[in-house]
Amino acid sequence: MMKLSLKAALFSAFIFPGSGYFLVNARFKAYLSLLIVSSGLVIVMMEAVYKAQVIAEKIVSGHISYEISVIREQILVIPGRFDANMIAYASWLVALIWFVGIVDSYRLGRALERQQ
C-alpha cells in the first residue's frame, strides 16, 4: 500500500496543485491553493485566448500568413489584455504554489504517518 505522504505529494504533482492537502486534511491550505492556482491559470488562459482570437482574425482576413514564424512574431507583438509582467507573475505564482504544495503535502503526510 502506498504511503500517505507519497500519495499526497503525487496528488499535488499530477492531479492539481495543492490537491494533496485534501488527503492530509489541510482543507484551508487546499482551498487557498485551489483559489490561487485557478486565478493564475484563468489570467494566463484569458490572455492566450485573446491573442489567439486576434491572430485568427488576422489570418482569416488575409493580413498575415499562417506560417508558424509569422504567428510566433504576432504573439510577441500583439498587445494583450494584461500587462506582460502580470502574466509572468501569475505564471511564477502558479509554479511556486505547485512546488510548495507538493513539498508541504509530503511533509504533512509524513507527520501524520509518524503519529499513527
C-alpha positions as CSV (number, residue, x, y, z in Angstrom):
1,M,0.0,0.0,0.0
2,M,1.2,3.5,-0.9
3,K,2.3,5.8,2.0
4,L,0.0,8.8,2.7
5,S,2.9,11.2,2.3
6,L,3.8,9.9,-1.2
7,K,0.2,9.8,-2.3
8,A,-0.4,13.4,-1.1
9,A,2.7,14.6,-3.0
10,L,1.7,12.7,-6.2
11,F,-1.8,14.2,-6.0
12,S,-0.4,17.7,-5.7
13,A,2.0,17.0,-8.5
14,F,-0.2,15.3,-11.1
15,I,-3.9,15.9,-10.2
16,F,-4.0,19.6,-9.4
17,P,-1.6,21.8,-7.4
18,G,-2.5,21.6,-3.7
19,S,-4.9,18.6,-4.1
20,G,-2.7,16.5,-1.8
21,Y,-3.8,18.8,1.1
22,F,-7.2,17.2,0.9
23,L,-5.6,13.8,1.7
24,V,-3.8,15.1,4.8
25,N,-6.9,17.0,6.0
26,A,-5.4,20.5,5.5
27,R,-8.6,21.9,4.0
28,F,-7.7,25.6,4.4
29,K,-4.4,25.1,2.5
30,A,-6.2,23.0,-0.1
31,Y,-8.8,25.7,-0.8
32,L,-6.3,28.5,-0.7
33,S,-4.0,26.7,-3.2
34,L,-7.0,25.9,-5.4
35,L,-8.1,29.6,-5.4
36,I,-4.6,31.0,-6.1
37,V,-3.7,28.5,-8.8
38,S,-7.1,28.7,-10.5
39,S,-6.9,32.5,-10.6
40,G,-3.4,32.5,-12.1
41,L,-4.5,29.9,-14.7
42,V,-7.5,32.0,-15.6
43,I,-5.4,35.1,-16.2
44,V,-2.9,33.2,-18.3
45,M,-5.7,31.4,-20.3
46,M,-7.6,34.6,-20.9
47,E,-4.5,36.2,-22.3
48,A,-3.8,33.2,-24.6
49,V,-7.4,33.0,-25.9
50,Y,-7.5,36.8,-26.6
51,K,-4.2,36.7,-28.6
52,A,-5.3,33.5,-30.4
53,Q,-8.6,35.2,-31.5
54,V,-6.8,38.3,-32.7
55,I,-4.3,36.3,-34.7
56,A,-7.0,34.0,-36.1
57,E,-8.9,37.1,-37.3
58,K,-5.8,38.5,-39.0
59,I,-5.2,35.1,-40.7
60,V,-8.8,34.8,-41.9
61,S,-8.8,38.4,-43.2
62,G,-5.6,37.8,-45.1
63,H,-3.5,40.3,-43.2
64,I,-0.9,37.7,-42.1
65,S,0.0,34.3,-43.4
66,Y,-0.4,31.2,-41.3
67,E,3.3,30.3,-41.2
68,I,4.5,29.5,-37.7
69,S,7.3,32.1,-37.7
70,V,4.7,34.8,-38.5
71,I,2.3,33.6,-35.8
72,R,5.1,33.5,-33.2
73,E,6.1,37.0,-34.1
74,Q,2.4,38.1,-33.8
75,I,2.2,36.6,-30.3
76,L,5.0,38.8,-29.1
77,V,3.9,41.9,-31.0
78,I,0.1,42.0,-30.2
79,P,-0.7,43.8,-27.1
80,G,-2.7,41.7,-24.7
81,R,-5.4,42.4,-22.2
82,F,-3.0,42.1,-19.3
83,D,0.5,43.6,-18.7
84,A,3.3,41.2,-19.7
85,N,4.6,41.4,-16.1
86,M,1.3,40.3,-14.7
87,I,1.3,37.2,-16.9
88,A,4.8,36.4,-15.8
89,Y,3.9,36.9,-12.1
90,A,0.8,34.8,-12.5
91,S,2.8,32.0,-14.2
92,W,5.6,32.1,-11.5
93,L,2.9,32.1,-8.7
94,V,1.2,29.0,-10.1
95,A,4.6,27.3,-10.4
96,L,5.6,28.3,-6.8
97,I,2.2,27.2,-5.3
98,W,2.5,23.9,-7.3
99,F,6.0,23.2,-5.9
100,V,5.2,24.3,-2.3
101,G,2.0,22.1,-2.5
102,I,4.0,19.0,-3.4
103,V,6.6,19.5,-0.7
104,D,4.2,20.6,2.0
105,S,1.7,17.8,1.3
106,Y,4.5,15.3,1.6
107,R,5.7,16.9,4.8
108,L,2.2,16.9,6.4
109,G,1.7,13.3,5.2
110,R,4.9,12.3,6.9
111,A,3.8,13.9,10.1
112,L,0.5,12.0,10.0
113,E,2.4,8.7,9.3
114,R,4.6,9.3,12.4
115,Q,1.6,9.9,14.6
116,Q,0.0,6.6,13.5
